[in-house]
C-alpha cells in the first residue's frame, strides 16, 4: 500500500549547519559533488538527481556559486535535484529557451544545456535578447507583432516603462530569479503580502515587462532586481525578503 501524500511544510527557521565553502570545481564531477550538499532526495516529488552533463564547467561553477550563496543566506529547504535534460525530453521541452527553470512541485532546478555550453555563450544570448527588446521598443514599426503570441506581445508592451523584458543579464542573475521562485510560497504567506499584491501594478512595470505577467514572476523578478542592487522593488516586498534571511 503506498504511503499517503503529505504536503511539504514550509522551511523551518533554524541555524544552518556548516557546509563546504564554495570554490570552483576542476571537473564537472566535482561540481556535481559540491552541489549535492544542498539536495534532499527524500522529499516528496524530488527529481532525485544531480546532473550537469552537457553543461560547461565555467557555467556549472557559476550555478554552484549562486545556489550556495543564496541557500546559505535565505531560509529555504534543500532542493530535490538539479538536471540539464535533453531538449527532446518532457523536462527539456518545458524549459524552452530559458537559461534555467524552477519546478515548485518538485522543488528542483532544470537547466538549459543548449544555452549553458559556456558562460560566454549564455551572456551573448542575454545581450542579444536585450538588444532585440530595445530595438522593438524604439522601432516598433520594424516588427509584425501580430505574428507573436499574446504572451510575448504583453511582455513587450509592458516593457516600455522599465525598458527591458526581464531583469537577468547573466547566469547568476537568471539563477537568482529562479531562486526567487523557491521563496514564493513563504512570500505569499507573509502578513505584508496582501498589500504587496495591491501595489503590484505600481511596481511591476518599473522592474520588467515579465514582472507584470503574473504574481510568481513578479516575486522572482523583484528578488533578482533587489539582489542586483537596484532600487525598483516594492519596499514591502523587500521587507518580506529580508524576513526570510537565515538568523
C-alpha positions, 0 to 999 in steps of 0.5 A: 500500500503506498504511503499517503501524500503529505504536503511539504511544510514550509522551511523551518527557521533554524541555524544552518549547519556548516557546509563546504565553502564554495570554490570552483570545481576542476571537473564537472564531477566535482561540481556535481559533488559540491552541489549535492550538499544542498539536495534532499532526495527524500522529499516528496516529488524530488527529481532525485538527481544531480546532473550537469552533463552537457553543461560547461564547467565555467557555467556549472561553477557559476550555478554552484556559486549562486545556489550556495550563496543564496541557500546559505543566506535565505531560509529555504529547504534543500532542493530535490535535484538539479538536471540539464535534460535533453531538449527532446525530453518532457523536462527539456521541452518545458524549459524552452529557451530559458537559461534555467527553470524552477519546478515548485512541485518538485522543488528542483532546478532544470537547466538549459544545456543548449544555452549553458555550453559556456558562460560566454555563450549564455551572456551573448544570448542575454545581450542579444535578447536585450538588444532585440527588446530595445530595438522593438521598443524604439522601432516598433514599426520594424516588427509584425507583432501580430505574428507573436503570441499574446504572451510575448506581445504583453511582455513587450508592451509592458516593457516600455516603462522599465525598458527591458523584458526581464531583469537577468543579464547573466547566469547568476542573475537568471539563477537568482530569479529562479531562486526567487521562485523557491521563496514564493510560497513563504512570500505569499504567506507573509502578513505584508503580502496582501498589500504587496499584491495591491501595489503590484501594478505600481511596481511591476512595470518599473522592474520588467515587462515579465514582472507584470505577467503574473504574481510568481514572476513578479516575486522572482523578478523583484528578488533578482532586481533587489539582489542586483542592487537596484532600487525598483522593488516594492519596499514591502516586498523587500521587507518580506525578503529580508524576513526570510534571511537565515538568523 
